[in-house]
């Protein structure tokens, strides 16, 4: 079956056309989860139509639409149940009516972290194991769990996916979910700027500077170098880069985040008894640093008297939640 698939993230959305476990075509579009859902849906529609055109396909060739969404979702009704600082107007938005109106196709929607794990579980890094947990490191921290061959959802859609909102620091930072000291509030891209600015050494850090001088004009009108411009985007790619160069602020942010992510992995191991932990998400571009740090922490601190939990990197990367689109449509009540 051919599926229009989307992984709607906080700062970017992955858009694809999927058939028989293969992503036939894909693109990435910027998003702003603090804004209304409407611009993202308009961009999504345009992206799908462009991808189909490039494949010489039409909407009529597609069996349905799958959406991976960064929040709690009721897969039966196709509605978003809660928001955690992302797309606030998505709550109770009728995605299925939108899909019928725009494409005349059935739509299925699921939590994004659960979709990523669904993609990794069978054809990806989790192949061969029926007890797996996954952490997606990105704008937020997503988690999901498979226990004894069942992808956990729970009565209210919360099972497995709120690991990022488990407490890793007693009395820590306030999170958008209402908890304090959440893993997400302590080490995610959404909170990185606040975490950095709270440090006394941030103002002097190379994280705040471009590598090139910025220019201005003197009173005589001549262009001259007078200083350095601030970094336009503070993300974990910058943190890892500047930490590798020895910047003390970046080193502290990196090491704190590694500890939070590793602590979260141990929490999930203790909660769900997996054989494997899969690490995915955009921040895993720095896997060469993250993976050994998490493996070492898990080996030292996870209570697994039966043996060692494997800690591995996502095999499908950004495609994981897209690949899961066929599974979602086949297993959910997505008819209109």
N, C-alpha and C positions, 0 to 999 in steps of 0.2 A: 504494500500500500504506500501511496505517496502522501506525505504529511507536511503541512506548513508548521514549522516549529519556531518557538521563540523562548529565549531565556532572558527575562526582563530584569536586569540588574539595577543597582543604585546609580551608577555612573555611565553604564553602557549596556546595550542589549545585543545579544547574539541572535541573529536571525538566519534561519536556514530552511532548505527543502530537503526532506529525508525520505529515503525509500529503502526498505529491506536492510535496515541497520547502517546504511551509508548516508553521509551528508553529501548530497549531490551538488549543492551550491550554498554558499553562506556569505554573510557580511556582518559587520559590527557597526552599530550606530550609537552616537552619544546620547545619554539620557540625563535627566535631572529629576531624581526621585523626590526632591523637595517641592517640585512644581506639580501642576495638575497632570493627571493621567492622559488627558486628551492629546497633547502634542506627541507623546510617546506612541499612542495608538495610530495617529496619522502617519508618523514616520514608519511604523511597523507595516502598515498596509502598503505604503509605497515601496518599501524594501522587498516585501514578498512578491509584489507584482513585477518588480524589476528582475528579481531572481528567476521567476517563472519564465519571463520573456527571454532571458539568456539561455534557458534550457529548452526553449521552444515548447513549453508547456503552458497550460491555462489552468485557471481555478477549477474547471470542470474535470481535470485530470487528478484532482486531490481528493482524498477520503475525509480529511478533517484538519483541525487546527489543534495544536498543543501549546500551552503556555506554562512556563515555569515562573512562578511569582515569588518575590522575596518577603513572604509573610505567611500567616496561617490561612489555610484554604479549606473550604468544604468541597470536596471533590464531587459529592452527590448533587449539590445545588449549583456548583460552578461559581460560587461567590467567595470573595475575600472576607475573612472574619475579623481581622485585626490589622493594624498598621504599627510599625515600629519606626516612625520617622520617615517612611518611604511611601509615596503615592497615597496620601491620606484620603483622597477622594475615591480610592478604589474600593473602599468598604461598601459592600452591597451593590457595587456596579454590576450590571447584567452583561457579563462577557459573552454569554451564549447568544443573547439578543444582538449584540454588536456583531458577532461572527455571522449570524444569519443575515443581518441587514447588509453587511459589507461583502460577504463571500458566499452566502447561502450554503455554509458548511457547518457541521457540528463542531463544537469546541470542548476540550477538556483542559482543566487547569489544576495545577498541583504546586506545592511548596518547592522552591527552586533547589534547596539542598537535597530534598528527598528525590527530586528528579535527577540530580547529578549522580546520586548513589544508585538509582535505578539503572542509569546508563552504564555505570562502572561495574555493577554487580555481576551481570552475565557476560557481556562482550568485552569488558574492560579489565581494570586491575583486580577486581574482586572475583574474577572467573574461577569457579571451582570451590568457592567458599560460601556457605549459607549463614555465616555469622560475621558480619562486617559492619563497621561504622565509618563514617566519612566526615571530614571537616573541610569546609570550603573557606579559605582565607581571602577576604576581599573587602568590599565596602563595609559589610558586616561579617559576622562569623556564623556560617551556617553549619548545621549538623544533621545527620540522619543515621538510622540504624536498621539493619536487617538482623533478625534473630530467628534461628532455626528455619531459614528459608522464607520468612515473612517480612516484608517491608513494613515497618511499624507506622501506624497512623494514629491510633487511639480514638477514643470516643469523641473528643473535641478537636481532633486534628493536630494535637500538640506533641504526641509521642515521638521522641527522638529528635525533634527539630528545634528545641529550645536550649540546646547545649550551650550556644553562644550567650545565653542569658542565665547560665548557672554562675554562682558566686565563686570567684577565684581570689578575691581580695576583700576580706571582711572590713566593712567601713570604707570601702573604696569609692570610686566615682559614681555619680548618679547616671543611670542608663535611661534611654527613652522608653524602655519597657516598664519602668517603675521600680525595678530592683536597683541595688547598689553593689558595686564591685563586680559587675558582670564581666565575663571574658571579652565581650564585644566592646564594652565601654573602656576596657583597659588596653586593648590591642587590636583595633580595627582601623581601616582607612577612614571611616566616618568620624572617628574620635582622634585621629592622629594629630591634627593641627592643635587641638586643645591640649593634648598630652605634651606636645613639644613646647608650646608657649608657656606651659606651667613650669617648665624647667628654668632655673636661673642662668644656665649656660646657653640657652637658645639664642639670645640676641647676638652673641659673639660666634655662633656656630656657622660653619660653612653651609649648613642646610639653608640658611637665609639668603645666600648669595648666588648670583649667576657666576659662571666662569669667565664671562666677558664684562669689561667695564661698560657702564652705560654712558651715553653722551648727552650733553646739554650745550647750550649756547652761552658764550660769555657776553658781557655788555657790548663788546664790539661786534657781536654777531658771529664770531668764530666758534665752530664746534670743538668741544674739548672734553676730556675725561675728568669727571669730578667724583666718581664713586662707583658703587656697584648696585645693580638692581636686585630686588628680592626675587627668590625662586617663585615662578608663577604657579607651580603645583608642588605641594608637599605630599609625597606618597612614600610607600615603603621601598620602591625602587630607589628613590633618592636617599632614604635612610640607610639601606644596605650599601649603596655606593659610597656615601660619605663615611660610613662606619669603617669600611675597608680601607679608607684613606687615613683613618685614625682620629676623626673628629669625635671629641669626647661626648658631646650631646647625642650624636647619631649612634655611637656605641652603646650608650645607656638606653636609648629607645629601642635599639635592636635587641639587646640582651633581655630587657624587660619583656618585650613582645615574645621572644622565643620561649621564655619561661611561662608566660601566660598560655601560649598555644600548646606547649608540652603538658602543662597542668590540665588543660581542657582535655587533652588526649587521655590522660590517666583517669579523669573523671568519667569519661565515656566508657573506658575499659571496665571500670568498677561497676558502672550502671548496667551495661549491656552484654558483658562477657564475650567480646568478639575474638576471633582469631586474627583479624586484620584491621588496621586503621589506614584509611586512604586519605591522603592530603591533596586537596585541589584548590582551585581559585587563582585569581590573578597574581596574588602575592607570591605564589609558588614559582614565579619566574626566578626567585632566589633559592630554589630547592637545594642547591649545593651547600648552602649554609643551614637552611631550615631542617632538612631531613636528618642529617646526623645529630643535630641538637635535640630534636624530638625523640629520635631513637634512643639516644643515650639516657635522656630523662625517664622515658618509659621503662627502659631496662632496669634503672635504679629504683624507681618509685612505684611502678604498677604492681599490685598484689595479684600475681598469676602463678600460683604454685604448680599448676599443671604444665607450664612451659612458657615460651616467649611469644608475645604478640608481634606479628609482622607490621612494620610501619612502612608504607610505600607511597609513591607519588601516583596521582591520577594518570591513567593510560590514555584517556580520551581528551583530557584538557577541557577547553571551552566547548567541545562537541558533546560532552557527556549528557547534559540536560536536553540537547537537541535530539540525540540518538534515542533517548527514552520516550520521545513523542509518540512513536508507534505503540509502544507498550501501554502508555497512558490512555490512548484512545481505545485500545482493545480491552482494557480492564475497567474503564470507568463508564458511568451512565452519561454519555455525552450526546445522546440524540436530542434533537429539538422538535 
